[in-house]
């Protein structure tokens, strides 16, 4: 059993409990007052006059299974504000609690402080979670191709569209790429981290992006730590990046690193 398998098994149990204790889908939708959606795709599109400016989704991330706690003085709200100040195009907020020490409550709190698009980074295994995502204040949600069948992926993409949520569909290998190429997923994230052994290879983004239709906007995820990494990926036509660990660990140097990554 891989780390991802363990996470998904726990997540299915967690969602089953929450669905029994929490509101119905209709009540969740009615109670969500997110307001106008902030478009993630628009935020990641190349800027007029600045075609080479990388577009960064900066991640609010407290911990991970591979690295453990990233910072003892972690403050999600302060970090979010700093990301916006540093020029991030959008924010990713990890809400998984058991493995990443995240919180769904951060979405609404952060939304009050920044005007950037918010991506909910979560392990989505049930359509109920999409209703929950919309009600919590996110503009977009992560869907992981490896844990969803093609039928589920199409169903979740359709429901997300009804809820006015954008989807970043994450792939890891060629099988995922083929699955995503066959559905209407305009935003595709390529995870450079192998969750079987935690190894990272930026070449994964380069190789898999070449297997996707030209109309997909690709986001390279995981293992990006320097402007050199970004330049390497840009040579392959990738101009959007999801970066979390290196930014959170930078602490007081977070703004400086974010600005350096965008040069």
C-alpha positions in Angstrom: 0.0 0.0 0.0 1.4 3.4 -1.0 1.2 6.6 1.0 -1.5 7.8 -1.4 -3.5 4.6 -0.8 -3.3 5.1 3.0 -4.4 8.7 2.7 -7.4 7.8 0.5 -8.5 5.0 2.8 -8.5 7.4 5.8 -10.2 10.2 3.7 -13.1 7.9 2.7 -13.7 7.1 6.4 -13.4 10.7 7.4 -15.9 11.8 4.7 -18.3 9.1 5.7 -18.4 10.4 9.3 -18.6 14.0 8.2 -21.6 13.4 5.9 -23.5 11.8 8.8 -22.7 14.7 11.2 -22.8 17.7 8.9 -25.3 19.5 6.7 -26.9 18.0 3.7 -25.5 19.0 0.3 -28.4 21.4 -0.3 -27.8 23.1 3.0 -24.1 23.4 2.4 -24.7 25.0 -1.0 -27.3 27.4 0.4 -25.0 28.4 3.3 -22.0 29.2 1.2 -21.6 32.9 0.6 -18.4 32.9 -1.3 -19.4 35.6 -3.7 -18.0 36.1 -7.2 -15.5 33.4 -8.3 -12.0 34.5 -8.8 -10.7 32.7 -11.9 -7.7 30.5 -11.3 -7.2 29.9 -15.1 -7.3 33.7 -15.7 -4.7 34.2 -13.0 -2.4 31.7 -14.5 -2.6 32.9 -18.0 0.5 34.6 -19.5 0.4 38.4 -18.9 0.2 40.8 -21.8 3.6 42.4 -22.2 5.2 39.8 -19.8 4.9 36.5 -21.6 7.9 35.0 -19.7 6.7 36.0 -16.2 6.1 32.8 -14.3 2.7 32.5 -12.6 2.9 31.0 -9.2 0.3 29.3 -7.0 1.8 29.8 -3.5 0.7 27.1 -1.1 -0.4 27.5 2.5 1.0 24.2 3.9 1.7 23.3 7.5 3.1 19.8 7.2 3.4 16.8 4.8 3.9 13.0 5.2 7.4 13.3 3.8 8.7 16.4 5.5 6.7 16.5 8.7 6.0 19.9 10.3 7.5 22.6 8.0 7.5 25.4 10.6 6.8 25.5 14.3 5.6 29.1 14.1 3.2 28.4 11.2 0.6 31.1 10.8 -1.6 30.5 7.7 -3.2 33.9 7.6 0.2 35.8 7.8 1.6 33.5 5.1 -1.3 34.1 2.8 -1.0 37.9 3.1 2.8 37.7 2.5 2.2 35.5 -0.6 -0.2 38.2 -2.1 2.3 40.9 -1.2 5.0 38.9 -3.0 3.1 38.8 -6.2 1.7 35.2 -6.2 -0.9 34.7 -8.9 -3.1 32.5 -6.7 -3.1 30.6 -3.4 -3.4 26.9 -2.6 -4.7 26.0 0.8 -4.2 22.4 2.1 -7.2 21.4 4.1 -6.4 17.8 4.9 -5.9 17.4 8.7 -4.7 13.8 9.3 -1.6 13.9 7.1 -1.0 17.7 6.4 -2.3 19.3 9.6 -4.5 21.6 7.4 -7.9 23.1 8.2 -11.0 23.8 6.1 -11.6 26.9 8.2 -8.5 28.5 6.7 -10.3 29.1 3.3 -12.9 31.5 4.6 -10.4 33.2 6.9 -7.9 33.7 4.1 -10.6 34.9 1.7 -11.3 37.9 3.9 -7.6 39.0 3.7 -6.6 38.5 0.1 -8.2 39.0 -3.3 -6.4 36.1 -5.1 -8.1 32.9 -6.4 -8.1 30.2 -3.7 -7.5 26.6 -4.6 -8.6 24.0 -2.1 -5.9 21.3 -2.0 -7.6 18.2 -0.7 -8.1 14.5 -1.5 -11.6 14.6 -3.1 -13.2 11.1 -3.0 -16.9 12.1 -2.8 -19.1 14.6 -4.6 -20.2 15.9 -1.2 -16.8 17.4 -0.8 -17.3 19.6 -3.8 -20.4 21.1 -2.1 -18.3 21.5 1.0 -15.5 23.2 -1.0 -17.9 25.8 -2.5 -19.5 26.6 0.8 -16.0 26.9 2.5 -15.1 29.8 0.1 -12.8 28.2 -2.5 -12.7 29.2 -6.1 -11.1 26.0 -7.3 -10.5 22.5 -6.2 -7.9 19.8 -6.8 -9.0 16.5 -8.3 -6.4 13.7 -8.4 -6.8 11.5 -11.5 -5.1 8.5 -9.9 -7.8 8.1 -7.3 -10.8 8.7 -9.6 -12.2 6.6 -12.4 -12.8 8.4 -15.7 -16.6 8.3 -14.9 -16.0 9.8 -11.5 -13.7 12.4 -12.9 -16.3 13.5 -15.5 -19.0 13.5 -12.8 -17.0 15.7 -10.5 -15.9 18.1 -13.3 -19.6 18.5 -14.2 -20.7 19.1 -10.6 -17.9 21.5 -10.0 -19.0 23.5 -13.1 -22.5 23.7 -11.7 -21.1 24.9 -8.4 -19.0 27.6 -10.2 -15.8 25.9 -9.1 -12.7 25.5 -11.4 -10.8 22.2 -11.2 -7.1 21.6 -11.3 -6.8 17.9 -12.3 -3.6 16.4 -11.0 -1.7 13.6 -12.9 1.4 11.7 -12.1 2.0 9.2 -14.9 1.1 8.4 -18.5 -2.1 6.5 -17.5 -3.3 9.6 -15.7 -2.4 11.8 -18.7 -4.4 9.7 -21.1 -7.4 9.8 -18.7 -7.3 13.5 -18.4 -6.8 14.1 -22.1 -10.1 12.3 -22.6 -12.1 14.6 -20.4 -12.8 18.4 -20.3 -10.1 19.4 -17.9 -8.7 22.7 -18.9 -6.3 23.0 -15.9 -3.8 20.1 -15.4 -1.4 19.8 -12.6 1.6 17.5 -13.0 3.0 16.2 -9.7 6.8 15.8 -9.8 6.7 13.8 -6.5 6.3 10.0 -6.5 4.1 9.2 -3.5 5.4 5.6 -3.5 8.9 6.7 -2.4 8.7 10.5 -2.2 11.4 11.0 -4.9 11.1 14.1 -7.0 11.9 14.5 -10.6 11.1 17.7 -12.5 11.4 15.8 -15.8 8.0 14.3 -15.0 6.4 17.6 -15.8 8.4 18.0 -19.0 7.6 14.4 -20.2 3.9 14.4 -19.3 3.1 17.9 -20.6 4.1 16.7 -24.0 1.4 14.1 -23.8 -1.5 16.6 -23.2 -3.6 18.4 -25.7 -2.4 21.9 -26.5 -5.5 23.6 -25.0 -4.6 22.5 -21.5 -3.0 24.9 -19.1 -0.3 23.0 -17.3 0.8 23.6 -13.7 4.0 21.9 -12.5 3.8 20.8 -8.8 6.3 19.8 -6.2 10.0 20.0 -5.9 10.4 23.5 -7.3 12.9 25.4 -5.2 14.7 27.9 -7.4 14.5 30.2 -10.4 16.8 27.7 -12.1 14.1 25.0 -11.7 11.5 27.4 -13.2 13.6 28.3 -16.2 14.1 24.6 -16.9 10.4 24.0 -16.9 9.7 27.1 -18.9 11.9 25.8 -21.7 9.3 23.0 -22.0 6.5 25.5 -22.4 5.3 25.3 -18.7 4.7 28.7 -17.2 2.5 28.0 -14.1 3.9 26.5 -10.9 2.5 25.3 -7.5 5.1 25.9 -4.8 4.6 25.2 -1.1 7.4 23.5 1.0 10.3 25.8 -0.1 8.2 29.0 0.5 6.9 27.9 3.9 10.3 26.8 5.1 11.9 30.1 4.0 10.2 31.9 7.0 11.4 35.5 7.1 12.9 35.1 3.7 9.6 34.0 2.1 9.0 37.3 0.3 12.5 37.4 -1.1 12.3 33.9 -2.4 8.9 34.4 -4.0 10.2 37.5 -5.8 13.3 35.7 -6.9 11.3 32.8 -8.3 9.3 35.3 -10.5 12.4 36.9 -12.1 
